[in-house]
């Protein structure tokens, strides 16, 4: 059975997911008076494996609390990387290309992968390996930074699933990739 591959990410109004130095403090400081999770908890409950790039891993491992519980996390990197102590049980480092990684995860019985991080999302999109993408647009213009999509080198048609508009101005669009 094919593994479902989903993206769930926030981006600035001008399409950036982080500042040029990789920081996301702009996102953490956004007004959220209702304490809304913007659908994240509903999304993550169906995920059994997370695929992210090393830069994204560096950011999420620095948070006060590990966000992914016991969900398997696979970090894609092309460089030699040693996991910090405490991450060895649920985190794996790989240099597999997207197709090889997905084939392996399917053979291991995984059902739903969350693909995260700019370069990782771009590489999976280039290879036609994203099934669904949810982008929450944050009403801020960063002016520069790390782009969500960048240049993926081809057109990808999408089918709109739904749009949610939140009181604080966030607009969340979900699409199926064709």
Secondary structure, 3 states (H helix, E strand, C coil): CCCEEEEEEEEECCCEEECCCCCCHHHHCCCCCCCCCCCHHHHHCCCCEEEEEHHHHHHHHCCCCCCCCCCEEEEECCCCCCCCCCCCCCEEEECCCHHHHHHHHHHCCCCEEEEECHHHHHHHHHCCCCCEEEEEEECCCCCCCEECCCCCCCCCCEEEEEEEECCCCCEEEEEEEC
